[in-house]
Amino acid sequence: MEALTIQDSTHWDPLIAGLPGAHALQTWAWGQVKSRFGWDPFHLLWRCDSGEVCAAALLLERKLILGGFALPLGVMYLPRGPMLDWSDQALVKTVLDDLGGFARQKGAIFLKIDPDLPVGYGIPGEGGVDDHPVGISVQNQLKARGWIFSDEQIQFRNTVEVDLTEEEDALLMRMKSKTRYNIRLAERRGVTVRPGGVADIDLLYQMYAHTAVRDDFLIRGKPYYQAVWQAFFKAGLAEPLIAEVEGEPVGGVVIFRFAGRAWYMHGMSLDDHREKMFNYRLQWEGMRRSKAAGCHTYDMWGAPDTFTKDDPLWGVYRFKDGFGGYVLRTLGAWDLPVHPLIYRLYSQTLPRVLAVMRARGKTSTKRSLSI
């Protein structure tokens, strides 16, 4: 078995599309976007003895900066990867060994992975809960190999997924009656939805910034979303949908699509006409268009860590829960401390740094709305 670095943008996405856990955050476009914001992408492939690609990883490295100079130490992150058959224990061992060796070679303080690997379905403590034995086994293997469940979970650990393989009428009937009613109510009250494009990026960001300030959550600056949306729109890997009432925009979603799956990653709304339930119509159109594009799964991107009313995502989850999906619980992010003492110091310092950055980020977002 051989691991190598590949630099050819024309072949990366087709090579990884057939791997288990293939994800939009492992595409060539994602690596190129992150390279504009301080990260160096490495594209790793593992070929089996037959020559076929059996594992892959888009690995991001960021050097630490002190006094304007890059230190020989950095951090490594593998967003929603690596991609492989996690039931193949020999392959898992090889990939984890190679990733650890690569991180040591590059002088990383630690390596973070968060593969799209289920550990269970359903809400713990409720009926219909199933554990995923492969995910549980990998969880135990990581612990035994010195990996640590990360305090810094970059992506959502849990989510709600909707199976798009049935006909549209069946999808609607699987939804809760209130959700179905609100979808139809939005149409009766004049909500229309149109696909957008690069020309709508400024509008999308203004609506997203407004949503962040109103609902008190942190987003990045405008240049970041401009880079992400432009790259993914042009590559045909994402599509914005914009809800309008009498020709005026009132909300939007950005749907990412890759390897038969769709992800609702960004949602935004203004304050007017919210009684017309345009958010329900947007989600339904996102599902319909993803199904028409050949997607079999629609990931609603995010559910609570603990399914209780005091979780910050509880209200959002109740909205998503109406669309007839199922709760998917994944492995989450795990860290391999390559330099344990520095990792411990980094882990203790990071929360304070992030708190300052979040405060500055909210101030910056508010300021952008006044420009």
C-alpha positions in Angstrom: 0.0 0.0 0.0 1.3 3.4 -1.0 0.6 6.9 0.3 1.5 9.9 -1.8 0.8 13.6 -2.3 -1.2 14.6 -5.3 -1.3 18.2 -6.8 -3.6 17.7 -9.8 -6.9 19.6 -9.4 -8.5 17.8 -12.4 -8.3 14.4 -10.8 -8.7 14.9 -7.0 -12.5 15.2 -6.8 -13.3 12.2 -9.1 -10.8 10.1 -7.2 -12.3 10.8 -3.8 -16.0 10.8 -4.8 -16.4 7.1 -4.5 -14.8 6.7 -1.1 -16.8 6.2 2.0 -17.5 9.5 3.8 -16.7 11.6 0.7 -17.4 15.2 1.8 -17.5 18.7 0.4 -14.9 19.8 2.9 -12.5 17.3 1.4 -12.8 18.7 -2.2 -10.1 20.4 -4.1 -12.1 23.7 -3.9 -12.0 23.6 -0.1 -8.3 23.2 0.0 -7.8 26.1 -2.4 -10.1 28.4 -0.3 -8.3 27.6 2.9 -5.0 28.3 1.3 -6.0 31.9 1.0 -6.5 32.2 4.7 -3.3 30.9 6.2 -3.6 27.1 5.6 -1.4 24.9 3.4 -3.3 22.0 1.8 -1.8 18.6 1.3 -3.7 16.0 -0.7 -2.9 12.4 0.4 -4.0 9.3 -1.4 -3.5 5.6 -0.4 -3.6 3.1 -3.2 -4.2 -0.6 -2.5 -2.2 -3.4 -4.1 -4.6 -3.3 -7.0 -3.7 0.3 -7.7 -7.2 1.6 -6.8 -7.5 4.5 -4.4 -8.7 3.1 -1.1 -8.2 6.1 1.2 -7.7 9.8 0.9 -7.2 12.9 3.0 -7.2 16.7 2.4 -4.9 17.7 5.3 -4.6 21.4 6.2 -1.5 22.8 8.0 -1.2 26.2 9.7 2.1 27.4 11.1 2.0 29.4 14.3 3.0 33.0 14.0 4.9 34.9 16.7 6.0 38.5 16.2 5.2 38.3 12.5 7.4 35.2 11.9 6.2 31.7 11.2 7.5 29.2 13.9 8.7 25.7 12.9 5.6 24.4 14.8 2.1 24.3 13.5 -1.3 22.6 13.8 -2.9 20.2 11.4 -6.6 19.6 10.7 -8.3 17.1 8.5 -11.9 18.4 8.0 -14.4 15.6 7.7 -11.8 13.1 7.0 -9.9 10.9 6.3 -12.1 9.0 3.9 -11.9 5.2 3.9 -13.6 2.0 4.8 -13.3 2.2 8.6 -14.3 -1.5 8.9 -11.0 -2.5 7.2 -8.8 -2.6 10.3 -5.5 -3.0 8.4 -6.3 0.0 6.3 -7.3 2.1 9.3 -4.0 1.2 11.0 -2.0 2.2 7.9 -3.8 5.5 7.4 -3.6 6.5 11.1 0.1 5.5 11.2 0.9 7.5 8.1 -1.0 10.5 9.2 0.8 10.5 12.5 4.1 10.2 10.8 3.3 13.0 8.4 2.3 15.3 11.3 5.6 14.5 13.1 7.6 15.1 9.9 6.0 18.5 9.4 6.5 19.6 13.1 2.8 19.7 14.0 1.9 20.2 17.7 -1.1 18.0 17.1 -3.2 16.6 14.3 -7.0 16.9 14.4 -9.4 14.6 12.5 -13.2 14.6 12.4 -14.3 11.9 9.9 -17.9 11.7 8.8 -18.2 8.4 10.6 -21.4 7.5 12.4 -21.3 6.2 16.0 -25.1 6.0 16.2 -28.5 7.0 15.0 -31.4 8.5 16.9 -31.5 10.4 20.2 -30.0 8.6 23.3 -32.7 7.9 25.8 -35.5 7.7 23.2 -36.9 4.9 21.1 -35.3 3.8 17.8 -31.7 4.4 18.9 -29.1 2.3 17.1 -25.4 2.2 17.7 -23.0 1.9 14.7 -20.5 -0.8 15.7 -17.8 0.3 13.3 -17.9 3.9 14.7 -17.8 2.6 18.3 -14.8 0.3 17.4 -12.9 3.2 15.8 -13.6 5.3 18.9 -12.0 2.7 21.1 -9.1 2.3 18.7 -8.3 6.0 18.8 -8.3 6.0 22.6 -6.0 3.0 22.6 -3.6 4.8 20.2 -3.3 7.9 22.3 -5.8 10.1 20.5 -7.9 12.5 22.7 -11.5 13.6 22.2 -11.1 17.2 21.3 -12.3 20.1 23.4 -12.4 22.1 20.2 -15.1 20.6 17.9 -14.7 22.5 14.7 -17.7 21.0 12.9 -21.0 19.9 14.3 -20.7 16.4 15.8 -24.4 15.6 15.4 -26.8 16.4 12.5 -30.1 15.7 11.0 -30.2 13.9 7.6 -33.1 13.4 5.2 -33.3 10.5 2.8 -34.1 11.9 -0.6 -34.5 8.6 -2.4 -38.3 8.5 -2.2 -40.7 10.5 -4.5 -41.5 14.1 -3.5 -45.0 13.2 -2.2 -43.5 10.5 0.1 -40.9 13.0 1.3 -43.7 15.5 2.2 -45.8 12.8 4.0 -42.8 11.8 6.1 -42.6 15.4 7.5 -44.5 16.6 10.5 -47.9 18.0 9.7 -47.0 21.5 10.9 -43.9 21.6 8.7 -45.9 20.4 5.7 -48.5 23.0 6.4 -45.9 25.8 6.6 -44.3 24.8 3.3 -47.7 25.2 1.6 -48.6 28.3 3.6 -45.4 30.0 2.3 -46.5 29.3 -1.3 -50.0 30.6 -0.7 -48.6 33.8 0.8 -46.6 34.6 -2.3 -43.1 33.3 -1.3 -41.1 32.4 -4.3 -37.6 30.9 -4.4 -35.0 31.4 -7.1 -31.6 29.9 -7.7 -28.8 32.4 -7.3 -25.2 32.7 -8.3 -22.0 34.7 -8.0 -23.8 38.0 -8.6 -25.8 37.4 -5.4 -22.8 37.0 -3.0 -23.0 40.6 -1.6 -26.7 40.1 -0.9 -26.1 36.7 0.7 -23.5 38.1 3.0 -25.6 41.1 4.1 -28.5 38.8 4.9 -26.1 36.4 6.7 -24.5 39.2 8.8 -27.9 40.5 9.7 -28.9 37.0 10.9 -25.7 36.6 12.9 -26.2 39.9 14.7 -29.9 39.3 15.4 -29.5 35.7 16.6 -26.1 36.3 18.4 -23.8 33.9 16.6 -20.4 34.4 15.2 -19.6 34.4 11.5 -16.3 35.2 9.6 -15.6 38.4 7.6 -17.0 39.0 4.2 -13.8 38.1 2.2 -14.0 34.6 3.6 -17.6 33.9 2.4 -16.8 35.6 -0.9 -14.0 33.2 -1.4 -15.9 30.1 -0.3 -19.1 30.9 -2.3 -17.4 32.0 -5.4 -15.1 28.9 -5.5 -18.0 26.5 -4.9 -20.5 28.2 -7.1 -18.1 28.3 -10.1 -17.1 24.6 -9.5 -20.8 23.6 -9.5 -20.4 22.3 -6.0 -22.8 24.7 -4.3 -26.0 26.6 -5.1 -27.6 29.5 -3.3 -31.4 29.7 -3.1 -33.0 33.1 -2.4 -36.6 33.5 -1.1 -38.5 36.6 -2.3 -41.8 38.3 -1.5 -43.1 40.5 -4.3 -39.6 40.5 -5.8 -37.8 41.6 -2.6 -35.3 39.2 -1.0 -36.2 38.0 2.5 -33.9 35.0 3.1 -31.6 32.5 1.6 -29.7 29.2 1.9 -26.5 27.9 0.4 -26.6 24.2 -0.4 -23.3 22.4 -1.0 -23.4 19.2 -3.1 -20.8 16.5 -3.7 -20.7 12.7 -4.3 -24.5 12.2 -4.0 -24.9 14.2 -0.8 -26.1 17.7 -0.1 -25.4 19.9 2.9 -27.3 23.0 4.1 -24.4 24.9 5.5 -25.4 28.5 5.5 -28.8 30.0 6.1 -29.8 33.6 6.4 -33.0 35.7 6.8 -34.2 39.3 7.2 -36.9 40.4 9.6 -39.7 41.2 7.2 -42.3 38.6 6.2 -41.1 36.0 8.6 -44.8 35.2 9.3 -44.9 33.9 5.7 -42.7 30.9 6.7 -40.2 31.4 3.9 -37.6 29.4 5.8 -39.7 26.2 5.4 -40.1 26.9 1.6 -36.4 27.4 1.3 -35.6 24.0 2.9 -38.1 22.2 0.8 -36.7 23.7 -2.4 -33.2 22.8 -1.3 -34.3 19.2 -0.9 -36.2 19.2 -4.2 -33.3 20.7 -6.2 -30.7 18.4 -4.5 -32.8 15.4 -5.4 -33.1 16.6 -9.0 -29.3 17.0 -9.0 -28.9 13.3 -8.1 -28.4 13.6 -4.4 -29.6 10.7 -2.2 -29.1 12.5 1.2 -29.7 16.0 2.5 -27.7 16.9 5.6 -29.3 19.8 7.6 -25.9 20.5 9.2 -26.1 20.6 12.9 -27.9 19.2 15.9 -27.4 19.5 19.6 -24.6 17.8 21.4 -27.0 17.0 24.2 -30.7 16.8 23.2 -32.1 19.0 26.0 -33.9 22.3 25.9 -30.9 24.1 27.4 -28.6 23.2 24.5 -28.0 26.3 22.2 -29.1 24.4 19.1 -32.3 23.1 20.6 -34.6 25.6 18.8 -32.8 25.1 15.5 -33.1 21.3 16.0 -36.9 21.5 16.5 -37.2 23.3 13.2 -35.1 20.7 11.4 -36.8 17.8 13.1 -40.0 18.6 11.3 -38.6 17.7 7.9 -38.8 13.9 8.4 -35.1 13.2 8.8 -33.2 11.2 11.4 -30.5 12.1 13.9 -27.0 11.1 13.0 -24.3 11.1 15.7 -20.8 11.0 14.4 -17.3 10.3 15.9 -16.6 14.0 16.4 -13.1 15.6 16.4 -10.1 13.8 17.9 -6.6 15.1 18.5 -3.3 13.3 18.3 -0.8 15.2 20.5 2.5 15.0 18.6 4.2 17.3 21.2 2.1 16.6 24.4 3.5 19.4 26.6 3.1 22.1 23.9 -0.4 20.6 23.1 -1.4 21.0 26.7 -0.3 24.6 26.8 -1.9 25.3 23.4 -5.2 23.8 24.6 -5.2 25.9 27.8 -4.5 29.1 25.9 -6.8 28.6 22.9 -10.1 29.2 24.7 -9.0 32.6 25.9 -7.7 33.6 22.4 -10.9 32.4 20.8 -13.0 34.4 23.2 -11.2 37.6 22.2 -11.5 36.7 18.5 -15.2 36.0 18.8 -15.8 39.3 20.6 -13.9 41.1 17.8 -15.7 39.1 15.2 -19.2 40.1 16.4 -18.1 43.8 16.5 -16.8 43.5 12.9 -20.0 41.9 11.7 -22.1 44.6 13.2 -19.9 47.2 11.7 -20.3 45.6 8.2 -24.0 46.2 8.3 -23.5 50.0 8.7 -21.3 50.3 5.6 
